Amino acid sequence: QATGRASGNRVAVKCIDLGSLTAKERHQASQEAYLLRRVKHPHIVRFFDCIVGAQQMHIVMQLMEGGDLASVIRRCRDGGQRPMEASIWRWLLQMARALAYLHKISILHRDVKPANIFLSEDERTAVLGDLGIAK
Protein backbone atom coordinates (compact mmCIF):
# COMPACT_ATOMS: atom_id res chain seq x y z
CA GLN A 1 0.00 0.00 0.00
CA ALA A 2 1.03 3.57 -0.60
CA THR A 3 -0.50 7.04 -0.62
CA GLY A 4 -0.35 9.24 -3.72
CA ARG A 5 1.53 12.48 -3.08
CA ALA A 6 -0.64 14.65 -5.27
CA SER A 7 -4.03 12.99 -4.69
CA GLY A 8 -3.64 11.68 -1.15
CA ASN A 9 -5.47 8.53 -2.27
CA ARG A 10 -4.35 5.15 -0.99
CA VAL A 11 -3.29 2.72 -3.70
CA ALA A 12 -2.03 -0.84 -3.96
CA VAL A 13 1.51 -1.29 -5.23
CA LYS A 14 2.58 -4.66 -6.57
CA CYS A 15 6.38 -4.81 -6.21
CA ILE A 16 8.14 -7.25 -8.50
CA ASP A 17 11.83 -8.13 -8.14
CA LEU A 18 12.81 -8.52 -11.79
CA GLY A 19 16.26 -9.84 -10.93
CA SER A 20 14.82 -12.99 -9.34
CA LEU A 21 12.49 -13.82 -12.24
CA THR A 22 12.97 -16.07 -15.21
CA ALA A 23 12.55 -14.57 -18.69
CA LYS A 24 9.04 -16.07 -18.85
CA GLU A 25 8.09 -14.55 -15.47
CA ARG A 26 9.46 -11.12 -16.51
CA HIS A 27 7.32 -11.34 -19.63
CA GLN A 28 4.26 -12.17 -17.49
CA ALA A 29 4.92 -9.14 -15.26
CA SER A 30 5.19 -6.83 -18.29
CA GLN A 31 2.09 -8.43 -19.79
CA GLU A 32 0.11 -7.74 -16.62
CA ALA A 33 1.04 -4.05 -16.67
CA TYR A 34 0.23 -3.81 -20.39
CA LEU A 35 -3.17 -5.50 -19.98
CA LEU A 36 -4.13 -3.49 -16.89
CA ARG A 37 -3.29 -0.29 -18.77
CA ARG A 38 -5.53 -1.43 -21.63
CA VAL A 39 -8.65 -2.54 -19.75
CA LYS A 40 -11.26 -0.18 -18.35
CA HIS A 41 -14.11 -1.84 -16.50
CA PRO A 42 -15.74 -1.20 -13.10
CA HIS A 43 -15.10 -4.80 -12.01
CA ILE A 44 -11.47 -5.08 -13.09
CA VAL A 45 -8.84 -3.52 -10.84
CA ARG A 46 -7.95 0.01 -12.05
CA PHE A 47 -4.41 0.62 -13.25
CA PHE A 48 -2.71 3.92 -12.34
CA ASP A 49 0.97 3.57 -13.21
CA CYS A 50 3.88 1.23 -13.80
CA ILE A 51 7.37 2.24 -12.66
CA VAL A 52 10.21 0.11 -13.98
CA GLY A 53 13.77 0.28 -12.71
CA ALA A 54 16.82 -1.84 -13.44
CA GLN A 55 15.76 -4.61 -11.05
CA GLN A 56 12.28 -3.62 -9.84
CA MET A 57 8.84 -3.12 -11.34
CA HIS A 58 6.07 -1.43 -9.37
CA ILE A 59 2.50 -1.68 -10.65
CA VAL A 60 0.31 0.98 -9.00
CA MET A 61 -3.37 0.13 -8.96
CA GLN A 62 -6.67 0.52 -7.16
CA LEU A 63 -6.63 -0.51 -3.50
CA MET A 64 -9.60 -2.62 -2.46
CA GLU A 65 -9.86 -2.18 1.31
CA GLY A 66 -11.96 -5.32 1.81
CA GLY A 67 -9.08 -7.60 0.84
CA ASP A 68 -9.42 -10.65 -1.34
CA LEU A 69 -12.32 -13.08 -1.48
CA ALA A 70 -10.12 -15.98 -0.29
CA SER A 71 -9.56 -14.13 3.00
CA VAL A 72 -13.29 -13.44 3.39
CA ILE A 73 -14.07 -17.13 2.82
CA ARG A 74 -11.38 -18.14 5.33
CA ARG A 75 -12.72 -15.68 7.95
CA CYS A 76 -16.26 -17.00 7.50
CA ARG A 77 -15.12 -20.62 7.69
CA ASP A 78 -13.02 -19.97 10.80
CA GLY A 79 -15.99 -18.26 12.43
CA GLY A 80 -18.37 -21.08 11.52
CA GLN A 81 -20.33 -18.82 9.16
CA ARG A 82 -21.02 -18.50 5.46
CA PRO A 83 -21.01 -15.36 3.32
CA MET A 84 -24.50 -13.96 2.76
CA GLU A 85 -26.17 -15.52 -0.27
CA ALA A 86 -27.03 -12.07 -1.66
CA SER A 87 -23.33 -11.13 -1.51
CA ILE A 88 -22.31 -14.31 -3.32
CA TRP A 89 -24.78 -13.64 -6.15
CA ARG A 90 -23.68 -9.98 -6.40
CA TRP A 91 -19.97 -10.96 -6.62
CA LEU A 92 -20.77 -13.69 -9.14
CA LEU A 93 -22.65 -11.25 -11.37
CA GLN A 94 -19.83 -8.68 -11.12
CA MET A 95 -17.22 -11.30 -12.06
CA ALA A 96 -19.37 -12.52 -14.95
CA ARG A 97 -19.52 -8.95 -16.27
CA ALA A 98 -15.75 -8.52 -15.87
CA LEU A 99 -15.03 -11.80 -17.68
CA ALA A 100 -17.53 -11.01 -20.46
CA TYR A 101 -15.74 -7.68 -20.98
CA LEU A 102 -12.31 -9.35 -21.10
CA HIS A 103 -13.54 -11.99 -23.55
CA LYS A 104 -15.14 -9.29 -25.72
CA ILE A 105 -11.71 -7.68 -26.13
CA SER A 106 -10.08 -11.09 -26.68
CA ILE A 107 -8.39 -11.46 -23.28
CA LEU A 108 -8.52 -14.70 -21.29
CA HIS A 109 -7.77 -14.24 -17.58
CA ARG A 110 -6.72 -17.89 -16.99
CA ASP A 111 -6.41 -17.59 -13.20
CA VAL A 112 -9.83 -16.72 -11.78
CA LYS A 113 -9.86 -17.77 -8.13
CA PRO A 114 -10.92 -16.21 -4.81
CA ALA A 115 -7.39 -14.88 -4.15
CA ASN A 116 -7.62 -12.80 -7.37
CA ILE A 117 -11.02 -11.27 -6.59
CA PHE A 118 -10.76 -8.14 -4.45
CA LEU A 119 -13.54 -6.51 -2.44
CA SER A 120 -14.40 -2.97 -1.44
CA GLU A 121 -14.33 -2.12 2.25
CA ASP A 122 -18.10 -2.67 2.56
CA GLU A 123 -17.73 -5.91 0.54
CA ARG A 124 -20.40 -4.79 -1.95
CA THR A 125 -18.09 -4.36 -4.94
CA ALA A 126 -15.78 -7.03 -6.33
CA VAL A 127 -13.01 -6.47 -8.86
CA LEU A 128 -10.92 -9.00 -10.73
CA GLY A 129 -7.17 -8.58 -10.48
CA ASP A 130 -3.90 -10.33 -11.21
CA LEU A 131 -3.76 -10.46 -14.99
CA GLY A 132 -0.23 -11.90 -14.85
CA ILE A 133 -0.96 -15.00 -16.91
CA ALA A 134 -3.80 -13.58 -19.02
CA LYS A 135 -3.61 -13.87 -22.80
C-alpha angles and dihedrals in degrees: 000000000000139000121238112241096216100035102030088220120141114240138181116246119199106204116202123190100216093188092065095049131094118237089260092051092048088052090051091051092051090045091054092053091046093050094044089052089052102047124078115182133131091236098047118079111265118244119219107168147337120217116192124191132173094280105006138064121192119194110197114204146151115305114225105202094199092068124222128324092243089063092048091051091048092049091050093047093048090050093048092246139113128224113262112272091231089056092050092052092046092051091045092053092047092051091047089054092048092049093045089053092049092048091048089059091043099255122135114200095202096187108062108158136133092267089061096050113086127198135212118244092264089046092233097112125055126192129189116233143168104067091174096124098029119127 
